[in-house]
């Protein structure tokens, strides 16, 4: 039996009980345990959740206490953001300032073992942001051990015509985001990395030419089969059922969806389940009433995770006109349930959905998106007979390439390439 690769996985944000980046960090780091000998290094706030998940501190993971700097800076970030769920560039910028202290403590704890060759690879899984440099990279490289980054994702530009949505999301720092490229520590991080996994093609395109031979595209998201184990029946005999899953905020486009779907909802050909909550809910309920579609729309609010799939699996379509999604995990979740995605062909969702597993409409102005969504919905409703076959293909694609176990096997191919050389792997 070949020797298993030993990897020190640095995942500062990793938590099985949270969502977004921490859940991605946990899911990938934990799945990698099946393909290599993994020791995970995380922040101390995640310790209890790791232990509740069955991992043993000191054996499976190490919790690093960087709260002396992280805690007050996190509080400052929330003050600057003026509310949860907004101002993500501000939070990322604050994280980028505090993260080097975490890596300093990682090196203090593991530097001796790294220099001694205890680990074959050091892999930084989180932060996902390409704006956050890793001082650890050059130290590891000087010790003669390959350092890996990724998945990196972020920085998708706001589409033209949506500046008001950008301001409502308090994304003020996004106007000057590219300044991070001037950070000399970023250049040292990239030059010291043996491989860089880019979670989106946009992020890959932002990386400089001198590292492109080490950049590998692999979407950041995947699904947990234990959480998404239902399957849509794809009943097309009655009204077609659509669902929307996400925060009710401007850039997710729930108001555009209501406008685009109003006509078939009024004439009884379409119903819509809105899963999620947010500051737009009252306005959306008023919009539905004004459009005369209140009876066809159900606003569920935030649901427990198990109830999300119960509602979504009754749908034929995921109608998701979000204009700025880095990863698009909800798209994969719908596909895993056998629900056909209908998305904007931009950023993460546009990369995940191919013509054989869903529908894409082009990015454009608000009016153009509404018109394109309405047209595509009309075409589907006129002849929904293809939906069951498309749903089956979508489900199969997720099972084949987008479970966390599949993602771990894909990353393992990168590990072997880093250590053994040969042609750069193409993962999807």
C-alpha positions as CSV (number, residue, x, y, z in Angstrom):
1,X,0.0,0.0,0.0
2,X,1.5,3.4,-1.0
3,X,2.4,5.8,1.8
4,X,-0.3,8.2,2.7
5,X,0.6,11.9,2.2
6,X,0.8,13.8,5.5
7,X,-0.7,17.3,5.3
8,X,-1.0,20.1,7.8
9,X,-4.3,21.8,6.8
10,X,-4.5,25.4,8.0
11,X,-8.2,26.3,8.2
12,X,-8.5,29.3,10.5
13,X,-12.3,29.5,9.6
14,X,-13.7,26.0,9.9
15,X,-16.9,25.1,11.7
16,X,-19.4,22.3,11.0
17,X,-22.2,24.3,12.9
18,X,-21.9,27.5,11.0
19,X,-22.5,28.5,7.4
20,X,-20.6,30.3,4.5
21,X,-16.8,30.2,4.7
22,X,-16.5,28.3,8.0
23,X,-18.7,25.5,6.7
24,X,-16.7,25.3,3.5
25,X,-13.5,25.3,5.5
26,X,-14.7,22.5,7.8
27,X,-16.3,20.4,5.0
28,X,-13.2,20.4,2.8
29,X,-10.7,19.9,5.7
30,X,-12.7,17.1,7.2
31,X,-13.2,15.4,3.8
32,X,-9.5,15.5,3.2
33,X,-9.0,13.1,6.1
34,X,-10.3,10.3,3.8
35,X,-7.5,10.8,1.2
36,X,-4.5,11.8,3.3
37,X,-3.2,11.9,6.9
38,X,-4.5,15.3,7.9
39,X,-3.9,17.4,11.0
40,X,-6.2,20.5,11.0
41,X,-5.1,23.8,12.5
42,X,-8.0,26.1,13.3
43,X,-9.0,29.0,15.5
44,X,-9.9,28.4,19.1
45,X,-13.5,29.6,18.5
46,X,-14.1,26.4,16.5
47,X,-12.7,24.0,19.2
48,X,-16.0,22.9,20.8
49,X,-17.7,22.3,17.4
50,X,-14.8,20.1,16.3
51,X,-15.0,18.1,19.4
52,X,-18.8,17.7,19.1
53,X,-18.1,16.4,15.6
54,X,-15.9,13.7,17.0
55,X,-12.4,15.0,16.4
56,X,-9.8,14.7,19.1
57,X,-7.8,17.8,20.0
58,X,-4.1,17.1,19.7
59,X,-4.6,14.1,17.5
60,X,-6.9,15.3,14.7
61,X,-6.7,19.0,15.2
62,X,-5.1,21.9,17.1
63,X,-7.0,25.0,18.1
64,X,-4.9,28.2,18.1
65,X,-5.9,31.0,20.5
66,X,-5.5,34.2,18.5
67,X,-8.3,36.0,20.3
68,X,-6.0,38.6,21.8
69,X,-6.1,40.3,18.4
70,X,-8.9,38.6,16.6
71,X,-11.7,39.3,19.1
72,X,-11.4,43.1,19.3
73,X,-10.8,43.5,15.6
74,X,-13.9,41.4,14.8
75,X,-16.0,43.7,17.1
76,X,-14.5,46.7,15.3
77,X,-15.4,45.2,11.9
78,X,-19.0,44.7,12.9
79,X,-19.3,48.3,14.1
80,X,-17.9,49.5,10.7
81,X,-20.3,47.2,8.8
82,X,-23.2,48.7,10.7
83,X,-25.1,45.4,10.8
84,X,-24.8,41.7,10.1
85,X,-24.9,40.3,6.6
86,X,-23.5,43.4,4.9
87,X,-20.2,45.1,4.2
88,X,-18.3,41.8,3.5
89,X,-15.3,43.7,2.0
90,X,-14.9,45.5,5.3
91,X,-14.9,42.2,7.2
92,X,-12.5,40.7,4.8
93,X,-10.2,43.7,5.1
94,X,-10.2,43.4,8.9
95,X,-9.6,39.7,8.7
96,X,-6.6,40.3,6.4
97,X,-5.1,42.6,9.1
98,X,-5.5,40.0,11.9
99,X,-4.8,36.8,10.1
100,X,-1.0,37.1,10.1
101,X,-1.0,36.9,13.9
102,X,-2.8,33.6,13.6
103,X,-0.2,32.2,11.2
104,X,2.6,33.5,13.4
105,X,1.2,31.3,16.2
106,X,0.8,28.4,13.8
107,X,4.5,28.7,12.9
108,X,5.4,28.9,16.6
109,X,3.5,25.7,17.2
110,X,4.4,23.7,14.1
111,X,7.5,25.3,12.7
112,X,9.9,22.7,14.2
113,X,7.9,19.8,12.8
114,X,7.6,21.5,9.4
115,X,11.4,22.0,9.3
116,X,11.9,18.4,10.4
117,X,9.8,17.1,7.4
118,X,7.0,15.7,9.5
119,X,4.5,17.0,6.9
120,X,4.7,16.5,3.1
121,X,2.5,19.5,2.4
122,X,1.1,22.5,4.2
123,X,-2.2,23.5,2.7
124,X,-4.1,26.7,3.6
125,X,-7.7,26.0,3.0
126,X,-9.1,29.2,4.6
127,X,-9.3,32.2,4.4
128,X,-10.8,31.8,1.0
129,X,-10.2,35.5,0.1
130,X,-7.4,36.0,-2.4
131,X,-6.7,39.3,-0.7
132,X,-5.4,37.7,2.4
133,X,-1.7,37.0,2.3
134,X,0.1,34.1,4.1
135,X,3.4,35.0,5.8
136,X,3.6,31.2,6.6
137,X,4.1,30.5,2.9
138,X,7.6,31.7,2.5
139,X,8.7,30.1,5.9
140,X,7.3,26.7,4.8
141,X,8.9,27.0,1.3
142,X,12.3,27.9,2.9
143,X,11.9,24.7,5.0
144,X,11.7,22.7,1.8
145,X,8.0,21.8,2.2
146,X,5.5,22.6,-0.5
147,X,2.9,25.2,0.5
148,X,-0.6,25.2,-1.2
149,X,-3.3,27.8,-1.3
150,X,-6.9,27.4,-1.9
151,X,-9.6,27.3,-2.8
152,X,-9.3,31.1,-3.3
153,X,-12.5,32.9,-4.4
154,X,-13.9,36.4,-4.4
155,X,-13.6,39.8,-6.0
156,X,-16.3,39.3,-8.6
157,X,-17.0,42.8,-9.9
158,X,-20.4,44.4,-9.4
159,X,-22.2,44.4,-12.8
160,X,-22.8,47.7,-14.5
161,X,-26.1,49.2,-13.5
162,X,-26.2,47.8,-10.0
163,X,-24.3,50.5,-8.1
164,X,-27.3,51.3,-5.8
165,X,-27.3,47.6,-4.8
166,X,-23.6,47.8,-4.0
167,X,-24.2,50.8,-1.8
168,X,-27.1,49.2,0.0
169,X,-24.9,46.2,0.7
170,X,-22.4,48.7,2.2
171,X,-19.6,47.5,-0.1
172,X,-17.7,50.8,0.0
173,X,-14.3,49.1,0.1
174,X,-15.1,47.2,-3.1
175,X,-14.3,50.5,-5.0
176,X,-10.7,50.3,-3.9
177,X,-10.4,46.5,-3.4
178,X,-7.7,46.1,-6.1
179,X,-5.2,47.9,-3.8
180,X,-4.5,44.6,-2.1
181,X,-2.4,43.6,-5.2
182,X,0.2,46.2,-4.1
183,X,0.9,44.3,-0.9
184,X,4.4,42.8,-1.2
185,X,3.5,40.0,1.2
186,X,0.9,38.9,-1.3
187,X,3.6,38.6,-4.0
188,X,5.8,36.6,-1.6
189,X,2.8,34.3,-0.8
190,X,2.1,33.6,-4.4
191,X,5.7,33.0,-5.4
192,X,6.1,30.6,-2.4
193,X,3.1,28.5,-3.3
194,X,3.6,25.3,-5.1
195,X,-0.1,25.1,-6.2
196,X,-3.0,27.6,-6.0
197,X,-6.5,26.3,-6.3
198,X,-8.8,29.0,-7.7
199,X,-12.5,28.6,-6.7
200,X,-13.7,30.6,-9.7
201,X,-12.4,31.4,-13.2
202,X,-12.6,35.1,-12.3
203,X,-10.3,34.6,-9.3
204,X,-7.9,32.6,-11.5
205,X,-7.8,35.4,-14.0
206,X,-6.9,37.9,-11.3
207,X,-3.7,36.0,-10.3
208,X,-0.6,37.2,-12.0
209,X,1.0,35.6,-15.0
210,X,4.0,34.4,-13.2
211,X,1.9,31.9,-11.2
212,X,-0.6,30.7,-13.9
213,X,1.4,27.5,-14.4
214,X,0.5,26.6,-10.8
215,X,-3.2,27.7,-10.8
216,X,-5.8,25.0,-10.9
217,X,-9.5,25.8,-11.3
218,X,-11.8,23.9,-8.9
219,X,-15.2,25.5,-7.7
220,X,-15.1,26.0,-3.9
221,X,-18.5,24.5,-3.1
222,X,-19.7,21.0,-2.7
223,X,-22.6,19.3,-1.0
224,X,-23.0,17.1,2.1
225,X,-25.0,14.1,1.0
226,X,-26.3,13.6,4.5
227,X,-27.8,17.0,4.4
228,X,-29.3,16.7,0.9
229,X,-30.7,13.3,0.6
230,X,-34.2,14.0,-0.8
231,X,-35.0,14.0,-4.5
232,X,-37.6,16.0,-6.5
233,X,-40.3,14.0,-8.1
234,X,-40.3,16.5,-11.0
235,X,-44.1,16.3,-11.4
236,X,-44.9,18.4,-14.4
237,X,-48.6,17.6,-14.6
238,X,-49.9,20.6,-12.6
239,X,-48.6,24.1,-12.0
240,X,-44.8,24.1,-12.2
241,X,-43.2,24.8,-8.8
242,X,-40.3,27.2,-8.5
243,X,-38.3,28.1,-5.4
244,X,-35.8,30.8,-4.4
245,X,-33.3,30.2,-1.6
246,X,-31.2,33.0,-0.1
247,X,-31.1,36.2,1.8
248,X,-33.8,38.7,0.7
249,X,-31.3,41.4,-0.3
250,X,-31.0,43.5,-3.5
251,X,-28.1,41.7,-5.2
252,X,-29.9,38.3,-4.9
253,X,-32.6,39.7,-7.2
254,X,-35.8,38.5,-5.4
255,X,-37.7,41.5,-6.6
256,X,-36.6,40.9,-10.2
257,X,-37.8,37.3,-9.9
258,X,-41.3,38.4,-8.7
259,X,-41.5,40.8,-11.6
260,X,-40.3,38.2,-14.2
261,X,-42.6,35.5,-12.9
262,X,-45.7,37.6,-12.3
263,X,-47.6,36.7,-15.5
264,X,-47.4,32.8,-15.2
265,X,-48.2,33.1,-11.5
266,X,-51.3,35.2,-12.2
267,X,-52.6,32.7,-14.7
268,X,-52.0,29.7,-12.4
269,X,-49.1,28.0,-14.4
270,X,-46.4,28.7,-11.7
271,X,-46.1,28.8,-8.0
272,X,-43.1,30.1,-6.0
273,X,-41.6,29.3,-2.6
274,X,-39.4,32.0,-1.2
275,X,-37.0,30.4,1.4
276,X,-35.0,32.9,3.4
277,X,-35.4,36.3,5.1
278,X,-33.9,39.7,5.0
279,X,-34.5,43.4,4.9
280,X,-36.5,43.2,1.6
281,X,-39.2,40.9,2.9
282,X,-41.8,43.5,3.7
283,X,-41.3,45.3,0.4
284,X,-41.4,41.9,-1.5
285,X,-44.7,41.0,0.2
286,X,-46.1,44.4,-0.9
287,X,-44.7,43.9,-4.4
288,X,-46.4,40.5,-4.6
289,X,-49.7,42.0,-3.6
290,X,-49.4,44.9,-6.1
291,X,-48.6,42.4,-8.9
292,X,-51.6,40.3,-7.9
293,X,-49.6,37.2,-7.1
294,X,-49.8,36.9,-3.4
295,X,-51.7,33.6,-3.6
296,X,-49.0,32.1,-5.7
297,X,-46.1,33.1,-3.5
298,X,-45.2,31.6,-0.1
299,X,-42.7,33.5,2.0
300,X,-41.2,30.8,4.4
301,X,-38.6,33.0,6.1
302,X,-35.5,31.4,7.5
303,X,-36.0,27.6,7.9
304,X,-33.9,25.0,9.7
305,X,-31.5,23.3,7.3
306,X,-33.5,20.1,7.2
307,X,-36.7,22.0,6.3
308,X,-35.0,23.9,3.5
309,X,-34.5,20.7,1.5
310,X,-38.0,19.5,2.4
311,X,-39.5,22.6,0.8
312,X,-37.0,22.8,-2.1
313,X,-37.4,19.2,-3.1
314,X,-41.0,19.8,-4.0
315,X,-39.9,22.3,-6.7
316,X,-39.2,21.8,-10.3
317,X,-37.0,24.9,-10.7
318,X,-34.6,26.9,-8.6
319,X,-35.1,30.4,-9.9
320,X,-32.1,32.4,-8.7
321,X,-31.4,35.7,-10.4
322,X,-28.5,36.7,-8.1
323,X,-26.1,39.1,-9.8
324,X,-23.1,38.5,-7.6
325,X,-22.4,35.0,-6.3
326,X,-18.7,34.0,-5.7
327,X,-19.5,30.3,-5.2
328,X,-23.2,29.6,-5.6
329,X,-23.5,26.7,-3.1
330,X,-27.3,27.0,-3.2
331,X,-27.2,26.0,-6.9
332,X,-25.4,22.8,-6.2
333,X,-27.8,22.1,-3.3
334,X,-30.7,22.4,-5.7
335,X,-29.0,20.2,-8.3
336,X,-28.4,17.6,-5.6
337,X,-32.1,17.5,-4.9
338,X,-32.9,17.1,-8.6
339,X,-34.2,20.6,-8.9
340,X,-33.3,22.3,-12.2
341,X,-31.4,25.6,-11.7
342,X,-32.2,28.8,-13.6
343,X,-29.5,31.3,-13.0
344,X,-27.7,34.4,-14.3
345,X,-24.7,33.5,-16.4
346,X,-22.2,35.4,-14.2
347,X,-19.6,34.4,-11.7
348,X,-20.1,31.2,-9.6
349,X,-23.6,30.0,-10.8
350,X,-22.6,30.6,-14.4
351,X,-19.6,28.3,-13.9
352,X,-21.6,25.5,-12.2
353,X,-24.5,25.3,-14.5
354,X,-24.0,23.8,-18.0
355,X,-26.6,23.6,-20.7
356,X,-27.3,20.0,-19.9
357,X,-28.1,20.5,-16.2
358,X,-29.9,23.8,-16.1
359,X,-30.7,27.2,-17.7
360,X,-28.7,30.4,-17.9
361,X,-29.7,33.9,-18.9
362,X,-27.2,36.6,-19.7
363,X,-26.1,39.3,-17.3
364,X,-27.4,42.7,-18.2
365,X,-29.3,45.7,-16.7
366,X,-32.1,45.1,-14.3
367,X,-34.7,45.5,-17.1
368,X,-32.8,43.1,-19.3
369,X,-32.5,40.4,-16.6
370,X,-36.2,40.6,-15.8
371,X,-37.1,40.3,-19.5
372,X,-34.7,37.4,-20.1
373,X,-35.9,35.6,-17.0
374,X,-39.5,36.1,-18.1
375,X,-38.8,34.8,-21.6
376,X,-36.9,31.7,-20.4
377,X,-39.7,30.9,-17.9
378,X,-42.2,31.2,-20.6
379,X,-40.3,28.8,-22.8
380,X,-40.1,26.3,-20.0
381,X,-43.7,26.5,-19.0
382,X,-44.8,26.2,-22.7
383,X,-43.1,22.8,-22.7
384,X,-41.8,21.4,-19.4
385,X,-41.3,17.9,-20.8
386,X,-37.5,18.2,-20.6
387,X,-37.4,19.1,-16.9
388,X,-37.2,15.5,-15.5
389,X,-34.3,14.5,-17.8
390,X,-32.4,17.8,-17.0
391,X,-33.0,17.3,-13.3
392,X,-31.6,13.7,-13.5
393,X,-28.5,15.0,-15.3
394,X,-28.1,17.8,-12.6
395,X,-28.3,15.3,-9.8
396,X,-25.8,13.0,-11.5
397,X,-23.3,15.8,-12.0
398,X,-23.4,16.7,-8.4
399,X,-23.0,13.1,-7.2
400,X,-20.1,12.6,-9.6
401,X,-18.1,15.8,-9.1
402,X,-19.5,18.0,-6.3
403,X,-19.7,16.0,-3.1
404,X,-17.1,16.8,-0.5
405,X,-15.7,13.3,-0.9
406,X,-15.3,14.0,-4.7
407,X,-13.7,17.3,-3.9
408,X,-11.2,15.7,-1.5
409,X,-10.2,13.2,-4.3
410,X,-9.7,16.1,-6.7
411,X,-7.5,18.0,-4.2
412,X,-5.6,14.7,-3.6
413,X,-4.7,14.8,-7.3
414,X,-3.1,18.2,-6.7
415,X,-1.2,16.9,-3.8
416,X,0.3,14.1,-5.9
417,X,1.1,16.6,-8.7
418,X,2.9,18.9,-6.3
419,X,5.0,16.0,-4.9
420,X,5.6,14.0,-8.0
421,X,5.4,16.4,-10.9
422,X,4.1,15.6,-14.4
423,X,1.3,17.4,-16.2
424,X,-0.8,19.9,-14.3
425,X,-4.1,18.1,-13.5
426,X,-7.4,19.3,-15.0
427,X,-10.0,18.5,-12.3
428,X,-13.4,19.2,-14.0
